[in-house]
Amino acid sequence: MLYLHWFDDSKRAASDKLADACAAYTRRFHAAPTVALIHEADAGAQAEGVEVRVMGRIGKHNYQVGRSE
């Protein structure tokens, strides 16, 4: 699986940051992501059509979005 790594330490809501990460993935790979790996501090973030997984190895303010095959 190929992930796009996104970093955003702004004060915006986690769902907004995740939406930006998903949009960047779509622009780069011409397909929408289906899975996102996020830090536990951002648990509850959602994006339409994306399965969000909280992972301990993901740093705070980091988002990894990709497509499951």
C-alpha positions in Angstrom: 0.0 0.0 0.0 1.3 3.5 -0.9 0.6 6.2 1.7 0.8 10.0 1.4 2.3 11.4 4.6 0.6 14.7 5.7 1.7 16.9 8.6 -0.5 19.7 10.0 0.1 21.1 13.5 -2.4 24.0 13.1 -5.2 24.5 15.6 -7.9 23.3 13.2 -10.2 20.3 13.8 -8.6 16.9 13.1 -11.4 16.1 10.6 -10.5 19.2 8.6 -6.8 18.3 8.6 -7.7 14.7 7.5 -9.9 16.2 4.7 -6.9 18.2 3.5 -4.7 15.1 3.5 -7.3 13.2 1.5 -7.6 16.0 -1.0 -3.8 16.1 -1.4 -3.7 12.3 -2.0 -6.5 12.6 -4.6 -4.6 15.4 -6.5 -1.4 13.4 -6.5 -2.6 9.9 -7.3 -5.9 10.7 -9.1 -7.8 8.4 -6.8 -9.5 8.9 -3.5 -7.9 7.3 -0.4 -9.7 4.5 1.4 -7.7 4.3 4.6 -6.1 6.8 7.0 -3.7 6.2 9.8 -3.8 8.8 12.6 -2.4 9.5 16.1 -4.6 8.6 19.1 -5.0 12.3 20.0 -6.9 12.7 16.7 -9.3 9.8 17.4 -12.7 10.7 16.2 -11.6 12.4 13.0 -13.6 11.3 10.0 -13.6 11.6 6.3 -16.2 10.3 3.9 -15.3 7.0 2.3 -12.2 6.6 4.5 -11.6 4.0 7.1 -9.8 5.7 9.9 -7.3 3.7 12.0 -5.7 4.9 15.2 -2.1 3.7 15.3 0.4 4.1 18.1 3.3 4.5 15.7 1.9 7.6 14.0 3.2 10.8 15.5 0.9 13.6 16.7 -0.2 16.0 13.9 0.7 13.3 11.3 -1.8 11.7 8.9 -1.0 8.9 6.5 -3.7 8.3 3.8 -3.7 5.6 1.2 -5.7 3.0 -0.6 -6.3 -0.6 0.6 -6.0 -3.1 -2.2 
